[in-house]
Amino acid sequence: MTTATRGAVGTAHTRVEGRDKVTGAARYAAEIPFAELAHGWLVLSTVARGRVRDVDTEAALGMPGVLAVLHHHNAPRVDSDFVGLLGVPPDPTAALFQHDRVPHLGWPVALVVAETSEQAREAAETLVVRYDQEPHDVAFSAGRESEAYTLDGHGPAVIEKGDLADRLAASAVVVDAEYTTPEEYHNPMEPHAATARWEGGRLEVVDSNQGTTWVAGELANLFSLDPASVRVRSEHVGGGFGSKGVRAHQVAAVMAATVLQRPVRVVMTRRQMFSLAGYRSPTAQRVRLGADADGRLRALEHRSLNQTSAVHDFLEPSAAASRAMYAADAHHTASRLLRLDVPTPTWMRAPGEAPGSFALESALDELAQRCGVDPIELRVRNEPEVGPVSGLPFGSRNLIACFREGARRFGWADRDPRPGVRRDGRWLLGTGTAGASFPVVAMPSTAAVTAEADGTFTVRVNAADIGTGARTALTLVAADALQVPTDRVRVRIGDSDLGPAMIAGGSMGTRSWSWAVRTAAEELRGSLVPGADIPPEGVTVRSDTTEATGALAQKERHSYGAQFAEVAVDPTTGEVRVRRMLGIFAAGRIVNPLTARNQLVGGMVWGLSMALHEEAVRDRASGGVYGADLAGYHVAAHADVPHIEADWVDDPDPDDPVGIKGIGEVGIVGAAAAVANAVWHATGVRHRNLPIRPDRVLLAGGDA
């Protein structure tokens, strides 16, 4: 690690916990030992709709090692009538065992607790649950929009500006197309796991999550506990991508620990994660673009439909992705929900923007083709001066700079715009591009920085490092603010006792935590007298950015990017291979180029996987997902991933006190569209339904 006293931010640093992770010294939630630890195994419903008529526990309770079977007749009561940290009520799936209703296949109906995990699993498989089954409905399709409804999420579901019908009628060129994306799953490397225990009248939960402030608050509310009596720790997390919030396993562990008065661990299996950990809803989207003959937009309409469960509303705001990208006289966007007998969807990397950008950026490519305009030039002609819908000034907007730098490095100027003309033996070759954006938000957080007597500094901030490198980034931010070498800074994270802080989500984490850390560190540095001794207990300064974040001037703040892809398509087999990808991003101040590039490339790989591989299909007979595991749910493997480059342009925002923008999500945005646009360029056939499978390529005699 570099130990320069200045300028740590912006230089490449390996992860401060990297050695611990590769040697196994870093322990994850399911690996931490506890004395007298018991193990719980969740039993999930085998019907997709109905009621639990009976839970026959006699045989299971008589099996070796079994300690308890919890279900809706004997489980502790919880209170789910509250609004949590993120401004929404909890998904009722977390309010376990409170009634006999079954709203989807894989709904938790019981928890078996035993001395060992193996004993708990065997007894859980023995448990007999009888149901009164009812007809279910899991059929999602664009044809059911008349049954859908609107619901505002973290932003308005519907925004309409200008006279859409008038502007479409006045347009020389109109694109009107429908696009679909399938059900998709997070599948972090580390499954969801939690251990709960009571110690001295206080509940302690060791968990794998994306924010211990969030989880501790939700558990306190659910179990009607004093928030000060709940502690949640989550030091190392093996991926989350939006799925690691409050889930059934944490609540089940707390219930069992309360009943048995001993530590209880509950770990989800990979198959259980397909029912209990959330997913990205399928979407059916319609985009209408009206433009002058030269490609200047006069009308933009983006409508999106997604599914949600029968017990909880979750909106995938795909249409909202269009609100900040391109200027148009009339700008209409709407996201709608269809209620089905399925598990509740949740946030998944770039919620809204990932599927929404596929539709929008594919439609822009179609418009460029219709107008005979280069796809990059089309975007230049529709570059807005202010927020296309909000009318707010941009904090910084360097989308066109990303396109221009990307075009230079990708060799875009040498591209023949005609589709289906380039070949390499049996392969048809094509290139495509797409734009990307993701909102930039800062949320209140607290931090404490202590000058220790030995000359080191300890930073305490309740951040969550879910594999992003946040712990290292905060080390660099603190070192620069303190003007000391990085090896004199220790960062403690992942403990609700450290004080409230923003979750790792929405690309808000590092931006929010860094603000709090820098504020405390700078104040501490200013308070220390050079040469003076530090007392044994150290000198500590605490910060709270609530007032500062609230005073931030209202502007359109986003990370931006330009995605480029080259594909090879075998028209005989339908095989699509991505040969190379390039992403150029405008993401503010880059704290650690090494981990930043990891994040961006990881997002691009996921976008490739979204374009060509990922698809969960529901069995209408059972209501469940076919092949609910990593054998049946295909993701991009090493052999599918080509040479991928990610880089960035300078993106200063002089009015932003932090200058850091999120990069965790913008890398996936637009990547699938770039691949799909390249497939069109290779074959002359437009694929509007993801993933672009070989059978779809073979069957596509026209647009797919």
N, C-alpha and C positions, 0 to 999 in steps of 0.2 A: 504494500500500500504506500502511496506517495505521502510524504510527511512535510510537504512544503507548508510554511506558515500562512501563506496567502494563496488564493486562487484554487482551492480544492474543487470548488464547484466549476463544472465545465471540463474537467480532466477525467480520464478513464480510471476507475478504481474497481478492483475485484470486491466481491461481497465480503463484508466484515465477518459474516457467519459462515462463509463458504467452506472453510476447513472443517468446521463442526458438522456441516451437512454431509460432506463426502466421506467423512470418517465414521459417521453414525453417532457422534456425540450429541448432535441436535435431536432432541426427542419430540415426536409428534404426539397428538392427543391420545391416541390409542396405545402408546408405548410407555407412558409414565406410570411407574409402579405405585400401588397403594396397599397398605396392610388391610387384610380381610376384604379384599375386593371381590364383589359379586358381579355377575354378567347378565345383562338383559338381552332378550331376543324378541324383536317385534313380529307379531303375527298379523298378516295383512289379509284383507277380504278377498274372497275368490269370486265375488259377484260384483257387477258394475253399478248396481242400484238395488236398493231394498232395505230390509231391516235385519238386525241380528235377533233371531228368535231365541237362541240358547247358546251358552258357552259351557261345554261339559269339561270341567277342570279336574275331575276325580283321577283319571288315569295319569295326567301330566303331573299332578301334585304328588303322586305316589312314586314317581321315577327318581332315581338316585340324584342327589344334589339339588333338587328343585326346592326353591325357597318360597316362591309366591307366583301367582298368576293374577295380573291386574287386568281388569276390563271395565265396562261401563257400569257394572253393578257395585264394584268395590273400590274403584280408583279415587284418589283425592279429588275434590272439586276445585275447579279453576274459574277465574273470572276473565272473560275475553272481551268485555265491554269497555274498551279503552282505545285511545289513539296513541301510538308509540312515537319513537324518535323520528321516524321518517314521515310522520304525518298521516299514516294510514292505520286502520285497525289490523290486528293480526289475522293471518289466514287461519280459519277454524281448524285446519288440520293440526295446528299446534295445540289446540284445546282438546287433548286426547281423552278418549273414554268417558265422554260426558253424556252420551245418548246412544240409542240403538240404530240411528240412521247410517246407511252406507251410500255415499254420493258418487263413488267411483271405484273401479277395480284397484286393489292395492291400498285401500283405506285401512289405517291401523285399527284393529279390533281387540287386540290383547298384547300383553307383554309378559313373557315368561322369564323369571329370574332364577338363576342357579349359581352354584359355586364355580362352575367353569363355563366358558363359552360353548364348548361342545355339548355339555349337559343341557344348557338352555336351548340350543338349536334342536337337539333331539326331542326334547319335550315340546317345543313349539310345533314341530312337525307332527307330533302325536295329538296335539290339542284338537278337539272336535268342536267346530263352530257351525251352527245351523242357521240358515237364512230364510227369510221370506223374500224371494227374489221378485223384482219388478222389471218391466221393460226399460231398456236404456237406450240412449241416443249419443253416439260419438261421431256422427258423420258431419265433418266440417267441409264446406264448399262455398264458393263465391255465390252460388245460386240461392243461398239462404240469407242474403243481406236483408231481405224484408223482415226477418225475424230478429235482426240485431238491434242494439240500442247504443246510445252514446253515453260516455261517462268521462268526466274530466279526471285526469290523473295528476301528475306533477306539473301539468300544463293543460290548457284547454284542448278538448278533443276535437273541436271544430273551430276553425277560424276562416272567415270569408272577407276578402278585400276586393272591391271592384265588381263590375258586372261581367260575370263569366260568360254567359250566353252571348252577350253583345261582342265581347272580344274574340270569342271563338268564331262567330259568324263573320267577323271582319278579317280573320286570319287567312293568308294565302296558302298556308300549309298547316294541316292538323294531324297530329299523331294521337290515336286513341287505342290504347293497348292494355291488356290485363296480364299481370305477373303473379306468380305464386312462389312461396317458399314453404318448405315442410316443417314439421315438428322437429326441433333440434335440442340436443342435450349437452350439458356442461361437461360432465365426466372429468372432474379434476383428478389428478393422479391419486391424491389422498382421499379416501372415502370419509364421509361425515362420521365423527366420533365424539362422544362426550362422556365424562365421568363426573358424577355428582356425589357430594358428601356433606354432612353436617359436622361442624367443628366449633365447639364453644358457642352454640346457639346461632352460628352463622353458616349460610349456605355457600359452599365453594364449588364451582363448576370449572373443570379443565376441558377445554373444547377446541375444536377447529372451526374458527369463524372469521368473519370479515370486519368485526368491530365488537369489542367486549363491552363498551358502553351501551351499545344497542342491545346485545343479548342479555346483559345484566338487567337493564331496564324492563325488557319484555318479560323476563322471568319474575321479577319483582311484582309487576302488574298482574301477571297470570296467577301467581300464588298469594297475592295480597300481602306481600312482605315489605318491610321498611327497606328502601333501596340501599341504605347503608349496611344492611345485613346480608347482602348478596355480593359475592366476588366472583368474577369470571376471568380466567386466564387463558391465553391463546398465544403462546410465544412463537411457535413455528407452524405454518400452514402450508400444506402442499397443494395450493391452487384453490380457487373459489369461483371466479368468473360470474359472480352474482348469486350463486346458489347457497352460500354459507351464511345464512341469517339464522332466524329462529325456526327450528324444524322439530319434527316429532321426537327425534332421538334425545334431544336435550331435555324436553319436558318429561319423557318417559323415564330418563335417568333420575331426574329430581323426584318424580313421584315414587319410584322404587326406593330411593335413598331415604325418603321421608317415612315410608311404611316400614322398612327394615332397619332403619337407623344404622346403616353401614354404607360404605362407598359402593356405588353401582355404575358400571360402564355399559353403554349401549353404542354399538357400531353398526352403521348401515352396510349391507352388502351392496355390491355393484347393481344387482337386479333391483333391490329395494330403492336405490337412488332414482330409478326410472319412474317410481311412483311417488316418492316422498321428498325429493330434493328440488323440484321445479324443473322447468324447461322453457325453451322459447316456443311460443305458440306458432302454429302454421299461420301464414298470412295469404290473403287474396287481395291484390291491389289493382286499382285501375288508375292509370295516369293519362290525362289529356293535356296535350300541349298545342297551343295555337301560336303561329309565328308568321312574320313577314317572310317574303321570299328569300331574304338574306339571312334568315335564321333568328332574327330578334324576337324574343318572346313577347306575345301580347296576352296570353292566357296560360295559366298553370293550374291544373286541378290534380290533386293526389288524394285518392280515397283508399282506405285500408280496412280490412276486416280481420279480426283475430278471435280465437276461441278463449273462453274462460270456464271455470268450474261452476257447478250449481250452487256452491257455498261461498264463493269469494270472487270479487271482481278484480281482474288484473288486465290492464290495458297495455298492449304492445304498440307504442305510438309511432308506427311506421310512417304515417303521412307527415308527422311533424318534422321528419328529416328534410323535407322540401322547404321549410319556412325560412331557412337562413342561407340558401345556396344561390339562387338566381333571381334576377329582377323580372317582373312581369306586371302589366297593368292590372290584370285580375289574377288573384292568388287565392285559391280555395283549397283547404286541406281538412280532412275529416278521418278520424279513426273510430271504428265501431267494434262492439263486442257481440259474440254469439255464445250463449250459455249452453253447455253440454255436460254430459255425465263423464267428465274427465278430471284428472288432477288439476290444481291451479297452476297456471304458468307463473313465471317469475322473471326477474331481471337476468339477462344473459348478455355477456360482453357486447357493448354498444346496443342496448335495448332500443328498438325503434330505428336507429340509424343503420344497423347492419342489414336488415331486410328492406328497409325503406330506400336505402341508397341503391340496392340492386334494381328496384323498379325505376326510380328516378333517373339514374345514370344510364340504364339501358334505354329508356325512352329518349333521353338526350342524344344518344348515339343513333337511334332511329331517326330523330329529327335531322341530325347532321347529314345522314344518308339521303333523306328526302330532299333536303335543301341543296345538296351538293357542296356542303361546307365541311372543312376539316373539323373533326370533333373537338380539338383544342381551341381552334378559332371560334367555334360556336360558343364555347364557354366564355371566352374573352369578350365576345359581343354582348353577353348577358350578365356581365359582372356588375353587381349593384354598388351604388355609392353609399347607401345606408341599408340597414336591415330591411329585406324585401317586404316583410310583414310588420315588424315592430316599428320601423322608421327610426330606430335608434342608431347612433353612430357606432362604427366598429372600433373596438379597442385596438386591434391590429388585424389586418386581413391580407394574407400573402398567398392566397390560393393560386393566383395566376403566376406568381413567382415559382410556385411548386411545379406547375405545368410546364413552364418554360425551361426550368432546370432539368426536370425529368425528361422532356422531349430531347434536350441536348444530349443527355447521357444515354438515353435509350436508342438514339438514332432515328427518331420519329420522322425527321425530314426526308429520309430515304424510303419511307413507306409508300407503296403503291396503294391508293385508296380503293381500288377495285377488289371486290371479294373473290376468293377462289382461284386466284391466279398464281400464287406462289406454291412451289412444291419442293419437297426433299424426298426423292424416291416415292414411296407409297404414301407419304404424309402430305397433307395440305397444311400450309402454314398461315398463321394470321396473328395480328397484333391488335391490342385494344387498350383503351384508357378509361379512367373514371375519376371523378372527384370524390373527396372525403371531407367530412367535418364532424366535430363533436363538441358539445357545449363545454365552456370553461366556467366552473363555479367554485367559490370558496365558502366553506361553512365554518361556524365557530368551533374553535378548539382551545384547549388549555395545554400548557406545558410548564415544566419546572427545570431549571438548569442550576446545578450546584458546583461551585468551585471547591474541590476537595483539598484537604491539608497537604496531600502528597503532590499537588501541582496538576492533577488531572481534573477533568470535568465530567459530571454525570448528567445526562439529559434524560428526563422522564416525560414521556408523551405516550398517550394511549393509542398509538398507531397500530395498524395491522399490516404485517409484511406477508402477503399471500403468494410470494414468489416473485414479486416485482422488483425487489431490491430497495424497498422503502427504508429499511434500517440503515443501509449504506448511504442513501441519499440524505437522510437526516443527519448522519455523521458529518457529511461534507458541508451541509448548510450550517450546522452548529460550529464546526471548525472555522469556517470563514467569518461567521459573526463574532466569534471569540478571538479571532486572529491568533490561532494556535495550530500546531500540527494535528493532523487527524488522529494520530496514535495517542493523543492525550484526551480523546473524547470517547466516552462509553455511552451508548444509547440503550435505554430500557424501554420496551414496548409491550403491548399485548396483555395488559392487566387493568381491569376496571378500577382498581384502587389508585391508579395513577391520575385519575380525573377524567372528566368528559372530553371526548374528541370525536371527530368525524370518522365515519366508517371508511373502509377501503372499497369504494364503489363510485360509479359515475365519474371516474377520472378526477375525483375531488380530493383524494387522500393526501398525496404528497404536497399538493398546493396548500391545503388547509393546515396540515401539521407543520409544514415548513414556516408558515407565517407565524404560528405560535412559538415555535422553537427559536426562530430568529429574533422575535420580539424579546423573549426572556433572555436570550444570550447577549444581545446588545445592551440591554439594561444592566445585566450582571457585569459585563466588561466595563461599563461606565462607572459602576459603583466600587470596583476594586481599586485599591491604592497600590501603585507599583512598589514592589519591595516589601509591602506589609505582610505579616504572617496571617495565614488562614487558620481560624480556630479549628479544633479537632472535629467539630460537628459540621464544618464547612459553611459556606455562605450560599444561600439559595434565593433565587428570584423566580417568581411564578408569573405567567402571562395568561390572559384570556382575551381572545380576539373577537368576542361577540360584538362589541361596539365598532371595532375597525371593519369587520366584514359587512356589518349593516350600513356603514357609511360609504361603502364603495360605490362610485358613480355608476349609474345604470348605462350599460353599453352592450352591444352584441359582442360577446367574447367567445371565441371558438378556437380549437385546434383545426388545422386544415391539412389536406394532403392531396397528392395526385398519384394515382396508381397506374402502373403500366404492366402489361402481360403479353408474352408471346406463347402461342400454343401450337401444337401439332395434332392434327386430327386424321385418323385412319378411316377413310370412308367405307372400307370393307368390313371392319370389325366394330366401328363406332367408338373406338378408343380415343380418348382425349388426353394428351400429355401437355402439361405446362412446362415450357423449356426454360423460361426465365421470367422473373418479376423484378420490378423496381418501384419503390415507393419513396417519394420526396415529400417531406412534411414541414409544416410551419407550426411549431409547438412551443413557442416561447423560449424561455431560458432552460436549456438542457442541463440538468444537474450532474448526471453521470452518463457520459456517452456510451459506456460499455453496456450498462443495464438498460438504457433507453433504447439502444439498437435491438437488444434482446426482445424488449416489449413490442417494438414495431414489427420486427420480423415474425415474432410469434403471432401477432394479429393477422399479418398477411398470409401466413401458412393456414390459419383458421379460415380466412376468406377463400383460399384455394379449396380447402376441404368442404366449405359450404357450397362452393360452385359445383364441385364434381362428385362428392361422396356422401355427405351427411344427410340422412333422411330416416326418421322414425315413422313407421306405418302402423296405424291402429287397426286391429282386427275388430270389425264391426260386430262379430258374433260374441266375443268375450269382453270387448271394451278395452283390452290391453294392447300394449305395444308388442309387435312381432320381434323376437330376438332381442329381448331387453338386456343386452350385455355388449361387450366390446367385440364379440364375434359377429353379432347380428347388426350392430350399429357401426357402420364403417366410418372411419376417420382417416385423414391423410397419414400415410406412413412415410418412412424415410425415402422409399423408392418413388413416392409421388411428388417429393419436394425438390424442385430444381435449384438452380443458383438464384438466390434472393438477396437483393440489396435494399437497404433502408438508409436514408440520410435525411438531412434537414437543411432548410435555409434560415438565415437570420430572421428573427421574428420579434423585434423589440416592441414593447408597449410602454412608453414612457410614463403613462398615467396609472400603471398598475403597480402597486407597492411590492408585489411579490415577483411578478414576471414569469412565474412557473405556470405552465399549462399542463393539463393531463395528457398522457400518451398511452395509457393502458388500453384504450378502446379505439382510438382513431385509426390504428393499423389495420383493423378488420374492415372498416367502413370503405365501401367502394371496391374492395378487392374482388369480390364475386362478380360484380358488374364488369370489371376490367377483363376478367377471364371470359365471361359470356360474350362480351363485345369482340374479343379476339376470336372466339369460336365462330361468330358471324363472319368476321373478316376472312377466316380460313375457308369457310364452306358456303357462304352466301345464305345460310339458313339461320333465322333468329330463334334463339331458345329463351322462352319467357318463363319457363318452369324449372325450378331447381330441385334436385341436382341435375346436371347435364350428364345423364347416364348413357352408356353405350347403346342401350335399346332405344332411347329417345333419339339419339343421333341417327341410328339406322332407320327408324320409322318416320323421320322428318322428311317428307317429300316437299313440304313447304315450311311455313313458320311453325315452331313447336311450342 
